[in-house]
Amino acid sequence: MSDPKFFSFRKPPDWRRGTSYQLEGMKDGLTIVREKVYRHLNRFELTHPQMTGELIDTVVDSNGRWFMLDNAGMIWRTDLASTHVEDIIQLESSDENHPSLITITGDAVVVIHEGLSSVIQAMSLDRAQIRWSTKDWYGESFHAKAVIADNDNGLLVIGTIGQEHELQLLRFDHAGLPTVRIPLPLLGDGMELADEENVDDHHRYQLTLGSQQQCWLLDKKTQRIMILHLLTNTVTPFSLQIDPLVEELVSLCYSGSDTFWGLLRIREGYSLIAVLPSGEIVKRGFASGASGNVLFPGKQCLYIWNSEQRSVFKIEPISETAIWKTFGSRMGVWLSDGLDSGVYEMEWHKLVLAAEQQNDTQINIRYYASDQREIFVDQDHVDLDEYVASEEIPTETKLTALSHLWSKPLKDPQDALLIQAKGRFLWLFIELIGSAQHAPVIQSLELHFPRSSYLEYLPSIYQRDERSKDFLARYLSIFQTMLEDTDHKIGQVTRTLEANNASGSSLRWLLGWLGINAEDYWSEEQLRQLLKAAPTLYNLRGTKYAMETLISIYTGEKPIILEYEQVKPLKENPELGEVADRLYAADPHVFNVLVKAEHADTEMRRVTLQQLIEAYKPVFATCKLIILQPWVYMDLHSYLGMNTVLSEPTLLNLDGRSSMPHHTITIDVGQDNRIDQHTRLGLDSRLE
């Protein structure tokens, strides 16, 4: 047999010798592109034994706290981290004057009372004291339909003034004083955005604050959207390309990066769309059983509020295999350039594929061999490589025009013969099919040529009949592959003696040669580092460097090692001597090893760390292992970068990333500048 040759595809540059569609080259191999898709993941039920009334309005502040107003005039507060619901303010309510809308400005809650006219009240959240109140617009009454806080703690109110029917945008400053009003113009068909008779329009309008001093107004009844430019006090209509027969826009919210998210009610339930200011829909999300009437932005997520169920549905972006919109499937295709064997009428032997797959994924490989690079496409003579690489021809057209060339698919092949693949050039058509969660990854691909078979070693009588010859060649190829794989493993046996290539039991076997007992709780990467460093550690055993290296391999971080000469000055200091005796071992034959608490968070890890130190310490020395706790006390261990950081003083936020230990004293910033409460000269008070 002639010497075997093969084409190999392993690294990202190799896959560039072809044209890919909906695929990406990664460090691990070639796979289907992935995308972030918003899907419903969590549901939070906000309940309280005394919350019996209907919830008529909800708002979320910048710290993620939720405020709910019920029809009895009670304001409730909660957060999704604890889902603890508490009542904070009881408002006066009657048939003639009842609260209808709320919003949050800084540390105040703003309530709009509806009656013969609207009244706006701003109250502090801590004591429910009224800070300001207004009920007229330059002497005229007004009726508010929607409200939102602006970036300056002022208010943007949609409503009507006096007996007028045309809607206005009314702006109030942080003290409740009226500033600017913007008339809302008539839209395309001449219908006003103002109220129609006998129509319940509570929450018909929604305001959403965007970037660059813009505010979006949604009329849920007419499905119209207007952009309110707050710097120029102008209004422009906005067109959103949705199908009004099957899609209804329920709510809008701004999520940053000039992107708005919209909640759509569709026949199957609810869905989400991401919209740019240009009107282009760039993303779609799936509510997946979630429902509601208001959409709120969160940190890297969205929330859907359902007032009837008193529930919040959290929608988060998750990484999924992307859908190829042309075909509506989670798939990708790779077409190779012509692989030139250099010999006409070459019989190609086989392909060897290494891939990572799950049960819900599939890899299909087709091939085409020819002595010519040119083919006929729609009666035109074209170069196949140029035709595949052309960006002017739609992908769907290419795949349809070339479909008659390819062989039958090899499904999930690992080692497969190329049947009737005869020609100087070979082209591959690789199709990867995935699911939402998984996608196959092609790690490497080899194409072997020329054809070789153990049939050549048999007497010629076995090669006379074409049908039996073909069957016998394919049958013998099974054993040929087994023997070739065995030969390959024998040829690569020296690689198992290298630290970077050894794994599993082979790695622990190599460490046994050095007298190292590799326990199960060591990761393979740690063991490789230990194997490479073992000669140095043995030569320097009993030194500070060897101890630091060994502990660094186990913990992933360099420890602090203090010897007697470093502790001695502290012990001899009259002021620090007592503290030094308590914190450190100050004996000539004892040294101190300080590690973070996370590196000895279990008894097993602490004991293992102690055993490592005992195995590599000097014979005459003793070690004191000190676990640094993640807090700071005076006259205890405080090491910058280990359990201590320097930062600017900030107010404490209990947001899941902060804790309040037992020695913390809390203050109420609402009591600042008050005698016998908070009077801190130079901080919040001054003498005049």
N, C-alpha and C positions, 0 to 999 in steps of 0.2 A: 504494500500500500504506500501511496505517496504521503509525504509529511503533511499532517493536518494543519490548516490555517483557520483563522476565525476573525470576524469583526466583533469588537467589544463596545458596549455602551454602558458606562458606569457613572461618569461624572457629568455635571450640568453641561460642559462644553460638548460632550459627545451627543447629547440629545439635540443640540443645535444643528446637527447634520440632518435635519429634517424640518418639517413644518408641524407645529402643534396648534390645536384648537381646544380651548377651554382646559388646558393643562398648564402646569407650572413645574419647573425643575427646582427641587429642594435638595438639601444636604443628604437626605435619606434616599432620594430618587425622584422619579417622575410620577406625578399624581394629579388628580383633578383639583382645580382651583377651589378655594373655600371662600365663603362670604359670611358676614355678620347678619343674622336674621333675628328680628325681634319676635319673641314668643312668650306666651303666658307661662310663668313658672311658679309663682306663689300667690296665695290669697290670704288676706288679713281680715278677720271679722272684728269690727269695732263695736263692742257692746258694753252696756252698763245696766245694772238692775233698775236704775231710775230713769234711763233714757227710753221713755215710752212715746214721746211725741214724734211727729214726722220731721225729718231733717230737710230743711229747705235751702240751705246754702253751705258750702264748704270752701275753705281756702287753705293753702299750704304756705308757710313762711320760708325764708331763706335757710333756716336751720333744719328744715324737714319736719317741723311740728305741724300737725293738722288741727284746724279749728272748725267746728261744726256748729251750726245754728239750727235749733229746732223751732217748731211753730209755737212753743210755749215761751219763747224768749230766752232759753238757756243756751249759753255758749259752752261747748265741750272742747277739751283739748286732749290730744294723744300724740304718740309717736309710734312708728312702725317697728322700732327696735324692741320695745317692751309691750306694745299694744295696750298699755294701761290707759284707760279713759277716765278723765276727771272733769267735773263741772267747775268752771272758774268764774263765770259772771251770769247773774240772773238779771235780765232786762225787763223793764216794764212793758207790758203788752196788753192791748185791749182791741175790741172790734174796730174802733175808730183809728187807732194808731198801733201798728204792730211792726216788729223788726222783719225785714225781708231780705237784706243783703249784708254781707260782711266782707272785709278785706283787712290786710295787715300792713301797717306802715311802721317800720322800725320796731319799737317796743310798745306800740299802741295798736288796739283793734278798732277799726272804724265800722260803725253800724249805720245802716240806712233804714229809718223807720218810714213806713208807707201809710198814708192816710189820705186826707183831702189834698195834702201836698207831702213832699218828701222832707225829712229832717235827717241831717247827717251829724253823728256824734262820734268823737274820738275819745277813747278811754284807755288808761294805762292798764297793761296786762296784770301787773302785780297787785294793784289795789282797787281796780275798777273805777278810779276817779275820772270824771269827765274833764278832759283837757280843753276841748273846744266843741262848739256846736254851731251849726248854721242851718237855716231853713229857707233862705231866699237867695236869688241870684240878682244882685244889685236891686233889691226891693221887690222883685217878682218871685212868685212861688215856682217851684219846678217839680217834675216827677222823674225819678231816677229809674232806669231800666237795667243798667249794668254798671259795675264799678270795678276799678283796679287801681293799685298803687303804682306810682311812677318811680323812677330811680332817685328822685329827690324827696321821697316821703310825702309827696303830694298825691292828689287824687285825679283820676280820669273818670268822668261820669258820662254815661250815655243817657239822655233823657230829653224831655220837652220842657219849654218855659211857658208859664202862664197858660193861655188858651191856644197857643200855637200847636200844630200837629206835626210839624217837621222836626225830626230828631236833630239834636245838637250834641257835640262833644263839649262838655263843660270841664274846665280845668280849675282845680283848687290847689293852693299852695299848702305847705306843711302846717300852717296855722288855721286852715279852713277858709281862707279868704279867696273869693273868686278872682281869676286872672284872665283867662282867654276862653272864648267859645268859638267853635268851628261848626258852621252849618254842614249837615250831611246832604249832598245833592241828590237829585233824582238819577236813577240808573236807566239802563238801556230801554226798557219798555215803558218808561214814564210813570211806573208805580212808585209811590213813596215808600221809604223804609219805616214810616210812622205806623202807629197802631191802626188796625182795622176794628170796626165795631164788633162786639160780642166775641172777641178772640182773647183767650187767656194767654197772655204773652209773658208770663213769669219765666225768667231765664231764657227768653227767646233770643236775646243778644248776648254775645260773649266777647270780651276784650282780651287780647293777648299782647303783652309787651314784647317787642322784638329788639333788634339791634339798631344802632344809628338813629336813635330817637324816633322809631317807628312803632305804631300800634296797629294791630289788625283787628277788624271788627267783623264778626260773623253773625249773620242773620239766619238762624236755624230754620225759620219758616220758609223764606224765599230762597235759601241756599246761596245768598249773595255774600261776597267778601269785599271789604274796602280796606285800603291801607291809609292810615292817618299819619301824616308827616308832622311831627310835633315841633320841628325846628322852623318849618315854613308855614305851619298852620294850613296845610292843603290836604286834599283828599283825592285819591285815585282809586278807580275800581280794580279788582283783581279777578282774573279768570282762572279757574281750576278745572282741568280736563278730567271730569268724572262723568259716568253715565247716570243721569238723574233717574232713570227707570229702575236701576238695580242698586244704586249707591246713594246714601244720604249722609252728608257731613254732619256729625253730631257735635264735635268739639275740636278746638285747635289749641296747640301749645307750642312755645318756642323752646328748642332744646340746645341752642347755641350753634356756632359755625354757620350762621345764616340759614339754618334749616328749621322748618316748622313741621310738626307731626300732626296729622289729622286722624280723628277716630271716625270710621265709616260704619254705618249700619247697612248690612247687606242681607240678602235672602237667607244665607246660611248662618248669620249671626253678626259678628263684628270683625273688622280688619283695620289695619293701620297703613298710612301712607306718609312718606317723608317728602316734603315739598320745598323747592328753592324759591326765592323771591321772584324768579323768572316764570314760575308756574310749572316748571318741569318736575315730574314725580320721579325721584331718584331711588327710592327704596319702598319696599312694602313689608309690613309685619303681619303677624297672625295672632289674633286674640285667643284662639283655641279654647273656647268655652267661657272666656271672660266677657262681661257685659257691663254697661254703665252709661253715664250721661256726661261725664266731665273727664278730660284728659289732663294730667299734670306731669310736668317734667321732673326727673330725679337725677341723681348722679349716675350716669351711664345706664339709665333705665327710664321707663315710663310707668305711670300709674293711671289706672282707670278707676274712677270713683263711681260706685253704684249706691245711690242714696236709698233706694228701696230695700236692698239687701244689707245696707250698712257695711259694705265690704269694699276693700281696696284690692285690686288685681295688679300685681307687679309684672311688668313686661320687660324682659332683659334681652340684650343681644347675645346670641350664642353662635358659635362657629359651626357652620353646616357646609356640606358639599354643595357647591353652587349648581343651580339649574341652568342648563344650556337652553336659553329662551327660544332658539331657532327650532329645537326639537322637543322642548318641554320635558327633558329628562336630565337626570344628574349623571352626565357622561362627558367624556372628552376623547379626542382623537389625535393620534400622531401618525404622520405620513413621512416615511424616510426618503432621503435622496437615494438615487440609484447607487447601490453598493457594487463596485466594480471588482470582479474577481481577476480580471486580466486575461481570461481564457474563454474563448467562444465555446458554446454548448457545455458550459460547466454544470455538473450535477451537484447542486447544493445538498449538504448532508443533513444538518439538524440545527435546531435552536435550543439554547439552554436559558431558561428564565428563572431569575431569583426575585421573588415578590413577597410583599406582606399583604395578606388578604384576610377578610372576615367572611363569614358565611353569607352575608347579604351583599357581597360585591362580586364582580366578575371581570375577567380579562379575556378579550377575544383578539386573536392574531390571525391576519390573513396575509398572503404574500403573492407576488407576481414576478416571474422571471422571463427575461427576453434577451436576445442578442442585440437588440436595437433600443436606443433611448427614446425614439419617436413612436407615437401612437396616433390613431385617428380619433378625433373628438368632434362629433357633429360634422363629419366629412372634411374636417380640417386636419392637416398634418402638423402636430405640435410636439415640442419637446416635453416629456412627462415631468421632468424636474422643474422646468420653468412654469408649466401649467399649475403644478401644485403650489409653488411658491408665489404665484401671482396674487397680489392683494386686490386687484380690480375685479376678480371673479368671485362671486359669493360662495361661501363655504358649502352651502346646500347644493349649489349647482355642480361644484367639483365632485362632491361625494356621489351624486347621482350619475354624473357622466362617467366616473371611473368604476362604478359598482360591478360592471361586467368583467373587469380584469381579474378580480381577486379570487383566490382559492376559497374553499370552504373554511369556515373559522376553526381555529384550534382554541378550544375553550379551556381557560386556566391551565395552560401547558407548563410543565416544568422542564421536561426533556422530550422533545418531539421531533420525529423525522419530518423532513420536508418532501412530501410526495410530489413527483412530477414537477419539480422545480429545476428546470433546465434552461440555462442561458447565462450569458456573461454577466448581466446585470440583475440585481434582485432588489425589489421594493417591498417594504413592509407597511401594512395598515394595522395599527394597534388601536383597539377600542377599549377604554376603561369605563366601567359602569359601577356606580356607587349608590349608597343610600344617604339619607339625611345625616346620619351620624358617622358613617364610615366611607372611606374611599380607598381603593387598592393603590399600593405604592410599588412601582417597578424599581427594584434596587439595581439590577444589572441584567443585561441581555447579551448573549453571545450567539453568533451565526457561524457555524462551522462548514467548511468546504475543503477539498472535494468530497464526494460521497465515499465512504469507507464502510465495509461490511465484513463480518467474519465468514460470510459465504465464500469469500475468495480463498479461504483456507481449506474448503471442502473439495472433494473430487468434482470434476467438471460435469458429471452426470446430474448433479443437483442444480445446475445452472442452465440446463437445456430447455426446460419448459418455462415459458414466460410467467404463467400464472403462479405455478408453484415456486418459482424463483423469487417472485415479488413477496409472496407470503412468508417464505423461509427467511428472506433477508430482514423483513420487519420483525419476525419472531426472534431471530438471533440478536437483533438490536437491543432487546431487553437485557440479555446477559452481557452484551457488549457494553452497555451503559453502566451496569453494575461493576464490571471489572475495571472500566476506565475511571469510575469514581473512586474505587479502591486504590488504583495506582496513583491517582491525583492526591489522595489523602496521605499516602505513603511519601510522595514527593514533597508534601508540605509539612511533614511531621516536625521539622525543625522550627516552624513558626510557633508551635505550641510551647516551645521553651523560651519564648520571648515574653516579657512582662506585659507589653502593650497588646499582645494577641491572645494570651492565655485567658481562660475564663472558667467559671464553675469549678468542678473537681480538679481540673488540670492546674488551675491557679493555686489551690490549696495544697496540691501535691508538690508543686515547686517550692512553696513556702516551707513544707515539711523538710525539704533538703537542707534548709537553713536553720532547722530547729525551732521554727515559729509555728505555734498552734493557732491556726486561723479559726476563730469562733464564728458562729453563724451571724452574730450581730454586726460584723464588719461588712461593709459594702464591698463589691468587687473593685470599685475605683480606689477605695482606701487600701485594699490588699495589693493592688498594682503599685501604688505609691510606696507601700511598705516594702515590696519585693525589690523595687529599684533602689530604695534607700538603705536596704539591709546591709550591704557591705560597708558603707560609711558608718552606719550606726554601730556595727560590731567593732570597727576600728576605734571609734570615739566613745565607746561605752563608758559611762561614768562621768561624762562631761556635761556642762550646761547646754552646749549646742546639740548633743545627741538627745537630751531630754526635751528641748524645745521642738526639735524636728519630729520626734515620735508623737508628742502630744498634739502638735499641729496636724499631723496626718490623721489622728483619731478624731479630733474635735473640729478640724477645718479652720482653726484660728490659733495664732501664736499666743501662748500663755505668758503670764508675768512670773518670772522666777527671781526671788530675792534671796541672796546669800547673806551670811553673817556680816560681812564687811559693809553691806548696804544698810542693814538694820542697826548696826552698832552705833552710828551717830545719833539715831533717834533715841536709842536706849539711854545714852549718856546725856541727853538733853534734859535738864531739870524739869521743864514744863511738859515734855512729851514722853518721858521715860515710862510713866505708869501706863499711858495709852499704848505705847509700843510693846510693852510686856503682854498686854491683853490681846493685841491684834496679831502679833508675829511671834514666832519661835526665835528667840535671840540667843542661840547657843552656837558655838563654833562648829558643832557637828550636826546641825540641823539647818535645812533650807526650806523656803516657803514657795509653794506653787499655787498661783491664783488663776482660776478659770471662771468663766461666766456660768451662771446657774443653768442656762439652757444646755450646756455640755455635760451636765451631771444631773439631769432632771429626774432620773429614776435611780433606784438603789443599784440596779445592775450596772448602769453606766458609771456610777460613782465607784463601785467596787472594781470594775474593769480599769478605770483610770488609775486607781490606787495600785492595782497590780502591775500596770505598765511602768509606773514610776518605780516601784520596788524592784522590777526586773532590770532597770537600766541605771539606777542610782549608784553612786560609789558605795563600796561595801561598808565603810566606816560611818556613813552618813545616814541620817533619818530625815524623812520628808513630812512636812505639815501641809496637807491639802486644804486650801481655803476656797470655798464656793462663794463667789461674789453675788449677792442678791440684787435684784433690779430696783433698788430704792436707795435713797441717800439719807444717812443719819450723821450728825456731827460725832466725831471721835470714833467713827467706824470706817469701814473700807469704802472709799470714794475715789474711783479712778476714771478720769476723763476718757471717754470713748469706750469704756467697758460697762459701767453702770451709771454714768453721769454724762450729761450733755450741757452745753451752754446755749441759751436761747433768750430771746426777748420775752419779757413778762406779758402774758396774755390772760384774758378771762377764761375761766374753766367752762368747758362745754361737755356735758355728759352725753356724748354722741357715739358711744361704743368704742371710742379710741382713747378715752380718758378714764381714770379711776379716782376714787376719793377715799384715801386711807383714813384710819381712825383719828389721826392727829390733825386733820385738815379743819381749818376754820373758814366757814363760808360767810360771805357778806352779801347784802342786798344793795345793788348799785342804785336802786330807786330811792335809797335813803341818803344819797350823797348831799353834801351842803346843808345838813340839818344838825342843829345843836343837839348834843347828847346822843347823836347817832353816828354819822361819819363826818368828822371835822378834821381833815388832815391838811395842816398848814403847808402850803407849797404844792399840794397835789390837787385837792378839790376846793380849797378855801384860801383866802388871802386877807391880809389886814389893810384897811384903808384909813 
